[in-house]
Amino acid sequence: MAAVKLSVKKADLKESKPIRVDANGKPVMLVLIEGKVYAIDPVCSHREGPLEQGLLEGYNIKCPWHGAIYDVRTGKGHEETPWGPGQASYKVDVSASGEITVDV
């Protein structure tokens, strides 16, 4: 994995509003929850739906296409939706100035 500094800063994120960003050609979904930034693969492992457009409830994001549910902290698929086996998750570092770095 390589650390990639993103063009967005923590101040650009809105609480519980996922966004899709580019990390040197790799798509990544970021979401800010209770002050912490999480990053997972934004392309649903079930049928490639756009997770950043899904419904976020707590730490769970639900794919808008077929309803697969993933934990944004770990990328793990939810037991209620076994057809969505899981997403890659990425380590996130936020500097004191709010710059975001993701290991992809």
N, CA, C and O atoms as a GROMACS GRO file, in nm:
protein
  416
    1MET      N    1   0.083  -0.118   0.000
    1MET     CA    2   0.000   0.000   0.000
    1MET      C    3   0.088   0.125   0.000
    1MET      O    4   0.200   0.124   0.050
    2ALA      N    5   0.033   0.230  -0.057
    2ALA     CA    6   0.106   0.357  -0.063
    2ALA      C    7   0.017   0.467  -0.006
    2ALA      O    8  -0.102   0.472  -0.033
    3ALA      N    9   0.077   0.554   0.072
    3ALA     CA   10   0.004   0.667   0.129
    3ALA      C   11  -0.017   0.772   0.021
    3ALA      O   12   0.078   0.815  -0.045
    4VAL      N   13  -0.141   0.813   0.003
    4VAL     CA   14  -0.177   0.912  -0.098
    4VAL      C   15  -0.245   1.030  -0.029
    4VAL      O   16  -0.346   1.013   0.040
    5LYS      N   17  -0.190   1.149  -0.048
    5LYS     CA   18  -0.250   1.271   0.005
    5LYS      C   19  -0.363   1.312  -0.090
    5LYS      O   20  -0.342   1.326  -0.210
    6LEU      N   21  -0.482   1.330  -0.035
    6LEU     CA   22  -0.599   1.362  -0.115
    6LEU      C   23  -0.616   1.512  -0.135
    6LEU      O   24  -0.561   1.593  -0.059
    7SER      N   25  -0.692   1.548  -0.237
    7SER     CA   26  -0.716   1.690  -0.266
    7SER      C   27  -0.821   1.750  -0.173
    7SER      O   28  -0.830   1.872  -0.160
    8VAL      N   29  -0.901   1.665  -0.107
    8VAL     CA   30  -1.001   1.716  -0.012
    8VAL      C   31  -0.942   1.717   0.128
    8VAL      O   32  -0.852   1.639   0.161
    9LYS      N   33  -0.994   1.807   0.209
    9LYS     CA   34  -0.954   1.816   0.349
    9LYS      C   35  -1.072   1.777   0.436
    9LYS      O   36  -1.186   1.772   0.390
   10LYS      N   37  -1.044   1.750   0.561
   10LYS     CA   38  -1.150   1.710   0.654
   10LYS      C   39  -1.260   1.816   0.658
   10LYS      O   40  -1.378   1.782   0.669
   11ALA      N   41  -1.224   1.943   0.650
   11ALA     CA   42  -1.323   2.052   0.654
   11ALA      C   43  -1.417   2.048   0.534
   11ALA      O   44  -1.526   2.105   0.539
   12ASP      N   45  -1.376   1.980   0.425
   12ASP     CA   46  -1.461   1.969   0.306
   12ASP      C   47  -1.570   1.863   0.323
   12ASP      O   48  -1.668   1.862   0.247
   13LEU      N   49  -1.554   1.775   0.420
   13LEU     CA   50  -1.650   1.666   0.441
   13LEU      C   51  -1.764   1.711   0.530
   13LEU      O   52  -1.746   1.793   0.620
   14LYS      N   53  -1.881   1.657   0.504
   14LYS     CA   54  -1.999   1.683   0.586
   14LYS      C   55  -2.034   1.556   0.662
   14LYS      O   56  -2.026   1.446   0.607
   15GLU      N   57  -2.070   1.572   0.785
   15GLU     CA   58  -2.103   1.459   0.871
   15GLU      C   59  -2.202   1.365   0.804
   15GLU      O   60  -2.310   1.406   0.760
   16SER      N   61  -2.165   1.237   0.798
   16SER     CA   62  -2.251   1.128   0.747
   16SER      C   63  -2.292   1.145   0.601
   16SER      O   64  -2.396   1.094   0.560
   17LYS      N   65  -2.212   1.217   0.521
   17LYS     CA   66  -2.238   1.236   0.378
   17LYS      C   67  -2.120   1.179   0.300
   17LYS      O   68  -2.020   1.247   0.281
   18PRO      N   69  -2.131   1.054   0.253
   18PRO     CA   70  -2.020   0.993   0.180
   18PRO      C   71  -1.990   1.067   0.050
   18PRO      O   72  -2.079   1.120  -0.016
   19ILE      N   73  -1.862   1.068   0.016
   19ILE     CA   74  -1.820   1.124  -0.113
   19ILE      C   75  -1.720   1.028  -0.177
   19ILE      O   76  -1.654   0.949  -0.109
   20ARG      N   77  -1.711   1.036  -0.308
   20ARG     CA   78  -1.614   0.957  -0.384
   20ARG      C   79  -1.501   1.049  -0.424
   20ARG      O   80  -1.525   1.159  -0.475
   21VAL      N   81  -1.378   1.005  -0.402
   21VAL     CA   82  -1.260   1.083  -0.437
   21VAL      C   83  -1.164   0.995  -0.515
   21VAL      O   84  -1.179   0.873  -0.520
   22ASP      N   85  -1.064   1.059  -0.575
   22ASP     CA   86  -0.962   0.989  -0.650
   22ASP      C   87  -0.832   0.993  -0.570
   22ASP      O   88  -0.788   1.099  -0.528
   23ALA      N   89  -0.772   0.875  -0.551
   23ALA     CA   90  -0.644   0.864  -0.482
   23ALA      C   91  -0.542   0.811  -0.582
   23ALA      O   92  -0.515   0.690  -0.586
   24ASN      N   93  -0.485   0.901  -0.662
   24ASN     CA   94  -0.390   0.863  -0.767
   24ASN      C   95  -0.446   0.756  -0.860
   24ASN      O   96  -0.380   0.656  -0.888
   25GLY      N   97  -0.569   0.777  -0.907
   25GLY     CA   98  -0.632   0.685  -1.001
   25GLY      C   99  -0.715   0.576  -0.937
   25GLY      O  100  -0.784   0.502  -1.008
   26LYS      N  101  -0.712   0.564  -0.807
   26LYS     CA  102  -0.790   0.464  -0.734
   26LYS      C  103  -0.911   0.533  -0.671
   26LYS      O  104  -0.895   0.626  -0.593
   27PRO      N  105  -1.035   0.489  -0.705
   27PRO     CA  106  -1.152   0.550  -0.642
   27PRO      C  107  -1.163   0.506  -0.496
   27PRO      O  108  -1.139   0.390  -0.462
   28VAL      N  109  -1.199   0.601  -0.411
   28VAL     CA  110  -1.214   0.577  -0.268
   28VAL      C  111  -1.337   0.652  -0.220
   28VAL      O  112  -1.361   0.765  -0.262
   29MET      N  113  -1.415   0.589  -0.131
   29MET     CA  114  -1.527   0.657  -0.068
   29MET      C  115  -1.484   0.702   0.071
   29MET      O  116  -1.435   0.622   0.151
   30LEU      N  117  -1.501   0.830   0.098
   30LEU     CA  118  -1.474   0.886   0.231
   30LEU      C  119  -1.604   0.919   0.299
   30LEU      O  120  -1.701   0.960   0.235
   31VAL      N  121  -1.607   0.901   0.431
   31VAL     CA  122  -1.723   0.945   0.508
   31VAL      C  123  -1.674   0.989   0.646
   31VAL      O  124  -1.590   0.924   0.708
   32LEU      N  125  -1.730   1.101   0.691
   32LEU     CA  126  -1.699   1.156   0.822
   32LEU      C  127  -1.812   1.117   0.918
   32LEU      O  128  -1.927   1.152   0.895
   33ILE      N  129  -1.777   1.045   1.024
   33ILE     CA  130  -1.876   1.005   1.123
   33ILE      C  131  -1.821   1.037   1.262
   33ILE      O  132  -1.715   0.988   1.301
   34GLU      N  133  -1.893   1.121   1.334
   34GLU     CA  134  -1.855   1.163   1.469
   34GLU      C  135  -1.711   1.211   1.475
   34GLU      O  136  -1.636   1.178   1.568
   35GLY      N  137  -1.672   1.289   1.374
   35GLY     CA  138  -1.541   1.350   1.372
   35GLY      C  139  -1.428   1.265   1.318
   35GLY      O  140  -1.316   1.313   1.304
   36LYS      N  141  -1.456   1.140   1.285
   36LYS     CA  142  -1.352   1.049   1.232
   36LYS      C  143  -1.379   1.020   1.085
   36LYS      O  144  -1.494   1.001   1.044
   37VAL      N  145  -1.272   1.015   1.005
   37VAL     CA  146  -1.284   0.990   0.862
   37VAL      C  147  -1.254   0.842   0.834
   37VAL      O  148  -1.155   0.787   0.882
   38TYR      N  149  -1.342   0.779   0.756
   38TYR     CA  150  -1.327   0.640   0.716
   38TYR      C  151  -1.318   0.633   0.564
   38TYR      O  152  -1.370   0.720   0.493
   39ALA      N  153  -1.251   0.529   0.513
   39ALA     CA  154  -1.234   0.512   0.369
   39ALA      C  155  -1.251   0.366   0.330
   39ALA      O  156  -1.188   0.277   0.388
   40ILE      N  157  -1.338   0.342   0.230
   40ILE     CA  158  -1.355   0.208   0.174
   40ILE      C  159  -1.367   0.219   0.022
   40ILE      O  160  -1.382   0.328  -0.033
   41ASP      N  161  -1.360   0.104  -0.041
   41ASP     CA  162  -1.379   0.097  -0.186
   41ASP      C  163  -1.523   0.140  -0.217
   41ASP      O  164  -1.615   0.088  -0.154
   42PRO      N  165  -1.545   0.233  -0.310
   42PRO     CA  166  -1.679   0.281  -0.339
   42PRO      C  167  -1.759   0.197  -0.438
   42PRO      O  168  -1.876   0.226  -0.463
   43VAL      N  169  -1.697   0.094  -0.495
   43VAL     CA  170  -1.764   0.012  -0.595
   43VAL      C  171  -1.812  -0.116  -0.527
   43VAL      O  172  -1.730  -0.199  -0.486
   44CYS      N  173  -1.942  -0.132  -0.515
   44CYS     CA  174  -2.001  -0.246  -0.443
   44CYS      C  175  -1.947  -0.378  -0.498
   44CYS      O  176  -1.944  -0.399  -0.619
   45SER      N  177  -1.906  -0.466  -0.409
   45SER     CA  178  -1.851  -0.595  -0.448
   45SER      C  179  -1.958  -0.689  -0.505
   45SER      O  180  -1.924  -0.791  -0.565
   46HIS      N  181  -2.085  -0.655  -0.486
   46HIS     CA  182  -2.192  -0.741  -0.538
   46HIS      C  183  -2.214  -0.719  -0.687
   46HIS      O  184  -2.197  -0.811  -0.766
   47ARG      N  185  -2.252  -0.597  -0.726
   47ARG     CA  186  -2.279  -0.568  -0.867
   47ARG      C  187  -2.227  -0.432  -0.910
   47ARG      O  188  -2.279  -0.371  -1.003
   48GLU      N  189  -2.123  -0.385  -0.841
   48GLU     CA  190  -2.052  -0.262  -0.878
   48GLU      C  191  -2.135  -0.134  -0.865
   48GLU      O  192  -2.113  -0.038  -0.939
   49GLY      N  193  -2.230  -0.133  -0.772
   49GLY     CA  194  -2.308  -0.013  -0.747
   49GLY      C  195  -2.224   0.096  -0.682
   49GLY      O  196  -2.122   0.067  -0.620
   50PRO      N  197  -2.268   0.222  -0.694
   50PRO     CA  198  -2.195   0.337  -0.638
   50PRO      C  199  -2.228   0.357  -0.490
   50PRO      O  200  -2.328   0.420  -0.457
   51LEU      N  201  -2.146   0.305  -0.402
   51LEU     CA  202  -2.177   0.310  -0.258
   51LEU      C  203  -2.191   0.452  -0.204
   51LEU      O  204  -2.268   0.475  -0.110
   52GLU      N  205  -2.119   0.548  -0.262
   52GLU     CA  206  -2.130   0.686  -0.211
   52GLU      C  207  -2.271   0.742  -0.229
   52GLU      O  208  -2.305   0.844  -0.168
   53GLN      N  209  -2.352   0.678  -0.312
   53GLN     CA  210  -2.491   0.720  -0.332
   53GLN      C  211  -2.587   0.643  -0.242
   53GLN      O  212  -2.708   0.665  -0.247
   54GLY      N  213  -2.534   0.553  -0.161
   54GLY     CA  214  -2.617   0.469  -0.076
   54GLY      C  215  -2.663   0.538   0.051
   54GLY      O  216  -2.621   0.650   0.082
   55LEU      N  217  -2.750   0.470   0.123
   55LEU     CA  218  -2.804   0.519   0.249
   55LEU      C  219  -2.709   0.482   0.362
   55LEU      O  220  -2.675   0.365   0.379
   56LEU      N  221  -2.666   0.581   0.438
   56LEU     CA  222  -2.578   0.558   0.552
   56LEU      C  223  -2.661   0.562   0.679
   56LEU      O  224  -2.730   0.661   0.707
   57GLU      N  225  -2.655   0.454   0.756
   57GLU     CA  226  -2.722   0.446   0.886
   57GLU      C  227  -2.619   0.406   0.989
   57GLU      O  228  -2.573   0.291   0.989
   58GLY      N  229  -2.582   0.499   1.076
   58GLY     CA  230  -2.474   0.471   1.170
   58GLY      C  231  -2.346   0.451   1.093
   58GLY      O  232  -2.301   0.540   1.020
   59TYR      N  233  -2.286   0.334   1.110
   59TYR     CA  234  -2.162   0.301   1.038
   59TYR      C  235  -2.187   0.211   0.918
   59TYR      O  236  -2.092   0.166   0.854
   60ASN      N  237  -2.312   0.185   0.886
   60ASN     CA  238  -2.346   0.095   0.774
   60ASN      C  239  -2.391   0.173   0.652
   60ASN      O  240  -2.478   0.260   0.660
   61ILE      N  241  -2.331   0.140   0.537
   61ILE     CA  242  -2.371   0.199   0.409
   61ILE      C  243  -2.444   0.091   0.331
   61ILE      O  244  -2.398  -0.023   0.322
   62LYS      N  245  -2.557   0.128   0.274
   62LYS     CA  246  -2.639   0.034   0.198
   62LYS      C  247  -2.632   0.070   0.050
   62LYS      O  248  -2.662   0.183   0.011
   63CYS      N  249  -2.591  -0.026  -0.032
   63CYS     CA  250  -2.578  -0.002  -0.175
   63CYS      C  251  -2.715   0.036  -0.234
   63CYS      O  252  -2.815  -0.029  -0.206
   64PRO      N  253  -2.718   0.142  -0.316
   64PRO     CA  254  -2.846   0.185  -0.373
   64PRO      C  255  -2.899   0.091  -0.481
   64PRO      O  256  -3.016   0.101  -0.516
   65TRP      N  257  -2.818   0.001  -0.533
   65TRP     CA  258  -2.864  -0.086  -0.641
   65TRP      C  259  -2.932  -0.213  -0.591
   65TRP      O  260  -3.043  -0.244  -0.635
   66HIS      N  261  -2.869  -0.286  -0.500
   66HIS     CA  262  -2.926  -0.414  -0.458
   66HIS      C  263  -2.929  -0.432  -0.307
   66HIS      O  264  -2.961  -0.541  -0.259
   67GLY      N  265  -2.897  -0.328  -0.231
   67GLY     CA  266  -2.915  -0.330  -0.086
   67GLY      C  267  -2.808  -0.397  -0.004
   67GLY      O  268  -2.827  -0.416   0.116
   68ALA      N  269  -2.695  -0.434  -0.063
   68ALA     CA  270  -2.587  -0.492   0.017
   68ALA      C  271  -2.540  -0.388   0.119
   68ALA      O  272  -2.532  -0.269   0.089
   69ILE      N  273  -2.508  -0.434   0.240
   69ILE     CA  274  -2.472  -0.345   0.349
   69ILE      C  275  -2.328  -0.372   0.392
   69ILE      O  276  -2.286  -0.487   0.404
   70TYR      N  277  -2.253  -0.262   0.413
   70TYR     CA  278  -2.112  -0.271   0.453
   70TYR      C  279  -2.085  -0.176   0.569
   70TYR      O  280  -2.143  -0.068   0.577
   71ASP      N  281  -1.995  -0.218   0.657
   71ASP     CA  282  -1.950  -0.134   0.768
   71ASP      C  283  -1.838  -0.044   0.714
   71ASP      O  284  -1.736  -0.093   0.665
   72VAL      N  285  -1.856   0.087   0.722
   72VAL     CA  286  -1.757   0.180   0.666
   72VAL      C  287  -1.627   0.181   0.745
   72VAL      O  288  -1.524   0.227   0.695
   73ARG      N  289  -1.629   0.130   0.866
   73ARG     CA  290  -1.506   0.126   0.946
   73ARG      C  291  -1.413   0.014   0.901
   73ARG      O  292  -1.291   0.028   0.911
   74THR      N  293  -1.469  -0.094   0.852
   74THR     CA  294  -1.390  -0.214   0.820
   74THR      C  295  -1.410  -0.264   0.678
   74THR      O  296  -1.326  -0.339   0.627
   75GLY      N  297  -1.519  -0.224   0.612
   75GLY     CA  298  -1.553  -0.277   0.480
   75GLY      C  299  -1.626  -0.410   0.487
   75GLY      O  300  -1.668  -0.463   0.384
   76LYS      N  301  -1.640  -0.466   0.606
   76LYS     CA  302  -1.701  -0.598   0.622
   76LYS      C  303  -1.848  -0.595   0.578
   76LYS      O  304  -1.922  -0.501   0.608
   77GLY      N  305  -1.888  -0.701   0.505
   77GLY     CA  306  -2.027  -0.716   0.465
   77GLY      C  307  -2.114  -0.751   0.585
   77GLY      O  308  -2.070  -0.820   0.677
   78HIS      N  309  -2.238  -0.705   0.582
   78HIS     CA  310  -2.332  -0.730   0.692
   78HIS      C  311  -2.393  -0.869   0.678
   78HIS      O  312  -2.417  -0.916   0.567
   79GLU      N  313  -2.417  -0.933   0.790
   79GLU     CA  314  -2.474  -1.070   0.789
   79GLU      C  315  -2.612  -1.076   0.724
   79GLU      O  316  -2.651  -1.181   0.674
   80GLU      N  317  -2.686  -0.966   0.723
   80GLU     CA  318  -2.818  -0.963   0.658
   80GLU      C  319  -2.809  -0.967   0.507
   80GLU      O  320  -2.906  -1.002   0.439
   81THR      N  321  -2.693  -0.932   0.452
   81THR     CA  322  -2.676  -0.928   0.307
   81THR      C  323  -2.550  -1.005   0.266
   81THR      O  324  -2.450  -0.945   0.227
   82PRO      N  325  -2.555  -1.137   0.275
   82PRO     CA  326  -2.437  -1.218   0.244
   82PRO      C  327  -2.394  -1.211   0.097
   82PRO      O  328  -2.283  -1.253   0.064
   83TRP      N  329  -2.478  -1.159   0.011
   83TRP     CA  330  -2.438  -1.145  -0.130
   83TRP      C  331  -2.339  -1.031  -0.149
   83TRP      O  332  -2.281  -1.018  -0.256
   84GLY      N  333  -2.318  -0.948  -0.049
   84GLY     CA  334  -2.217  -0.842  -0.052
   84GLY      C  335  -2.105  -0.882   0.043
   84GLY      O  336  -2.107  -0.843   0.160
   85PRO      N  337  -2.006  -0.959  -0.005
   85PRO     CA  338  -1.906  -1.018   0.084
   85PRO      C  339  -1.815  -0.920   0.157
   85PRO      O  340  -1.763  -0.954   0.263
   86GLY      N  341  -1.794  -0.803   0.104
   86GLY     CA  342  -1.709  -0.706   0.172
   86GLY      C  343  -1.639  -0.613   0.076
   86GLY      O  344  -1.631  -0.638  -0.044
   87GLN      N  345  -1.589  -0.507   0.132
   87GLN     CA  346  -1.519  -0.402   0.057
   87GLN      C  347  -1.380  -0.386   0.114
   87GLN      O  348  -1.357  -0.412   0.233
   88ALA      N  349  -1.287  -0.344   0.032
   88ALA     CA  350  -1.155  -0.307   0.083
   88ALA      C  351  -1.172  -0.182   0.168
   88ALA      O  352  -1.246  -0.090   0.132
   89SER      N  353  -1.103  -0.179   0.281
   89SER     CA  354  -1.103  -0.058   0.363
   89SER      C  355  -0.960  -0.006   0.368
   89SER      O  356  -0.864  -0.082   0.350
   90TYR      N  357  -0.946   0.123   0.393
   90TYR     CA  358  -0.816   0.187   0.386
   90TYR      C  359  -0.788   0.268   0.512
   90TYR      O  360  -0.877   0.333   0.567
   91LYS      N  361  -0.663   0.263   0.556
   91LYS     CA  362  -0.620   0.341   0.672
   91LYS      C  363  -0.620   0.488   0.633
   91LYS      O  364  -0.573   0.526   0.526
   92VAL      N  365  -0.675   0.570   0.722
   92VAL     CA  366  -0.685   0.714   0.698
   92VAL      C  367  -0.607   0.788   0.807
   92VAL      O  368  -0.620   0.758   0.926
   93ASP      N  369  -0.528   0.886   0.764
   93ASP     CA  370  -0.461   0.976   0.856
   93ASP      C  371  -0.506   1.117   0.824
   93ASP      O  372  -0.513   1.157   0.708
   94VAL      N  373  -0.536   1.193   0.929
   94VAL     CA  374  -0.576   1.333   0.913
   94VAL      C  375  -0.475   1.417   0.991
   94VAL      O  376  -0.456   1.398   1.111
   95SER      N  377  -0.410   1.510   0.922
   95SER     CA  378  -0.311   1.596   0.986
   95SER      C  379  -0.379   1.702   1.072
   95SER      O  380  -0.501   1.719   1.066
   96ALA      N  381  -0.300   1.771   1.150
   96ALA     CA  382  -0.353   1.878   1.235
   96ALA      C  383  -0.418   1.988   1.152
   96ALA      O  384  -0.510   2.056   1.198
   97SER      N  385  -0.372   2.005   1.027
   97SER     CA  386  -0.430   2.107   0.939
   97SER      C  387  -0.551   2.054   0.860
   97SER      O  388  -0.612   2.128   0.783
   98GLY      N  389  -0.585   1.925   0.881
   98GLY     CA  390  -0.702   1.868   0.815
   98GLY      C  391  -0.674   1.798   0.684
   98GLY      O  392  -0.766   1.752   0.617
   99GLU      N  393  -0.547   1.788   0.645
   99GLU     CA  394  -0.513   1.716   0.522
   99GLU      C  395  -0.535   1.566   0.544
   99GLU      O  396  -0.502   1.512   0.649
  100ILE      N  397  -0.593   1.500   0.442
  100ILE     CA  398  -0.626   1.358   0.452
  100ILE      C  399  -0.530   1.277   0.366
  100ILE      O  400  -0.507   1.308   0.249
  101THR      N  401  -0.474   1.173   0.426
  101THR     CA  402  -0.388   1.077   0.357
  101THR      C  403  -0.452   0.940   0.373
  101THR      O  404  -0.492   0.902   0.482
  102VAL      N  405  -0.459   0.865   0.262
  102VAL     CA  406  -0.520   0.731   0.263
  102VAL      C  407  -0.417   0.632   0.210
  102VAL      O  408  -0.351   0.658   0.109
  103ASP      N  409  -0.402   0.518   0.278
  103ASP     CA  410  -0.316   0.411   0.230
  103ASP      C  411  -0.395   0.324   0.133
  103ASP      O  412  -0.484   0.250   0.175
  104VAL      N  413  -0.362   0.333   0.006
  104VAL     CA  414  -0.431   0.250  -0.097
  104VAL      C  415  -0.333   0.160  -0.168
  104VAL      O  416  -0.372   0.084  -0.256
   0.00000   0.00000   0.00000
